[in-house]
Structure formats: C-alpha cells, structure tokens
Amino acid sequence: AALMDTTSPEELQDAGVLDASYAVVAEQPPLPRELAEVWASAQFECTDFVTESARAQVSISHGRVDGKAYAVCLRDALTDEEIRVAVVESLIGTFDGVAVDRFSRAQGECARNSHH
C-alpha cells in the first residue's frame, strides 16, 4: 500500500514493473532513480530489510547461519541509510555501485561470522 500511496499503476507500467494488463512482470527491470527512491522508501516502511536479509541467509544456508547473530552483525556493519542507498542502487541496476559493494561485503562477512 505504501508504494501505491505515492505511485500510480500507470507510472509502474511506464517503468516496466507492470505489463499492459497491470500484472507484475516476471523480471523487474532497472527502475528510474525517482521511482527507485519511492520504492525503497515504501519497502523500508513495510518491512525490516535487515530481518528479511537474515531470513534469506538462514534459508540459503539451510539453517547454518544464525539469523539473530547475522542481523546484529549487519546492523553494526552498516547504517540504515547505507542499506537504503544499496537498495536504491540495486533497483536502478547499479550492481557495481559502492553501496551495493559495501552491502554485499557486509552480508558475506556477517554470514561467515554467524554460523552456528
């Protein structure tokens, strides 16, 4: 709902997120920066990104990563703003951006240091 409070279905369609029938596309395209900023704000309003990252790490490691320890590590490694910038960079397709690189390194380090 947070995204739809600030963005119209037509804007999402123009950005390639929704198809002609307004269904979500299978693969999200890079977003324009302005929409990526709105998207990230809505995402952070609705979810705790670090908690979701921890859940993903626990899942892909088949439980070998301690989710609580990973989340504490990630919160210690990066500020909320650094994480937000990394999310925006990834949404616009800048996967080689400084923030994405820092986030990826922190994820790897925290996953390695948070094994049961």
C-alpha positions in Angstrom: 0.0 0.0 0.0 2.9 2.4 0.8 4.1 2.3 -2.8 0.6 2.8 -4.2 0.1 5.9 -1.9 2.8 7.7 -3.9 2.9 6.0 -7.3 0.2 5.3 -9.8 -0.3 2.0 -11.7 0.4 3.9 -14.9 3.8 5.0 -13.5 4.7 1.5 -12.6 3.6 0.3 -16.1 5.7 3.0 -17.7 8.7 1.9 -15.7 8.1 -1.7 -16.8 7.1 -3.1 -13.4 3.6 -3.8 -14.6 2.6 -5.2 -18.0 -0.2 -4.0 -20.3 -2.8 -5.8 -18.1 -1.3 -4.3 -15.0 0.1 -7.6 -13.8 3.6 -7.6 -12.3 6.3 -8.6 -14.8 8.3 -11.8 -14.1 11.6 -10.0 -14.1 11.9 -6.5 -12.7 13.7 -4.1 -15.0 16.1 -1.4 -13.6 13.9 1.5 -12.3 14.4 5.2 -12.9 16.1 6.7 -9.8 13.0 8.7 -8.7 10.8 5.5 -8.7 13.6 3.5 -7.1 13.7 6.1 -4.2 9.9 5.8 -3.7 10.1 2.0 -4.0 12.9 1.8 -1.4 11.0 4.1 1.0 7.9 2.0 0.7 9.9 -1.2 1.2 11.5 0.1 4.3 8.1 1.4 5.6 6.6 -2.1 5.2 9.5 -4.4 6.1 12.6 -4.6 8.2 15.2 -5.1 5.5 17.9 -6.5 7.8 15.4 -9.0 9.2 14.5 -10.1 5.7 18.1 -10.4 4.7 18.7 -12.5 7.8 15.8 -14.8 6.8 17.3 -15.1 3.4 20.7 -16.0 4.7 19.2 -18.7 7.1 17.2 -20.1 4.2 20.1 -20.3 1.6 22.5 -21.7 4.3 19.9 -24.3 5.2 20.0 -23.1 8.8 23.8 -22.9 9.2 23.6 -19.1 9.6 22.3 -17.8 13.0 19.7 -15.3 11.9 19.9 -13.2 15.0 23.7 -13.0 15.0 23.7 -12.2 11.3 21.2 -9.3 11.8 23.2 -7.8 14.7 26.3 -8.0 12.6 24.7 -6.4 9.6 23.2 -3.6 11.8 26.7 -3.0 13.3 28.3 -3.0 9.9 26.0 -0.6 8.0 23.7 2.3 8.9 20.1 2.3 7.8 21.0 5.0 5.2 23.8 2.9 3.8 21.5 -0.1 3.4 18.8 2.2 1.8 21.3 3.6 -0.7 22.4 0.0 -1.6 18.7 -1.0 -2.2 18.2 2.1 -4.4 21.4 1.3 -6.4 20.3 -2.3 -6.9 16.8 -1.1 -8.0 18.3 1.2 -10.6 20.6 -1.6 -11.8 23.9 -0.2 -10.4 25.1 -3.5 -9.1 28.7 -2.4 -9.2 27.9 0.7 -7.1 29.9 1.5 -3.9 26.9 1.0 -1.7 25.9 -2.4 -3.2 29.6 -3.5 -2.9 29.7 -2.5 0.8 26.4 -4.2 1.4 27.5 -7.4 -0.3 30.7 -7.5 1.6 28.9 -6.9 4.9 26.4 -9.7 4.0 29.3 -12.1 3.2 31.3 -11.2 6.3 28.2 -11.4 8.6 27.1 -14.7 7.1 30.6 -16.2 7.6 30.8 -14.9 11.2 27.3 -16.0 12.2 27.4 -19.8 11.6 26.0 -22.0 14.3 
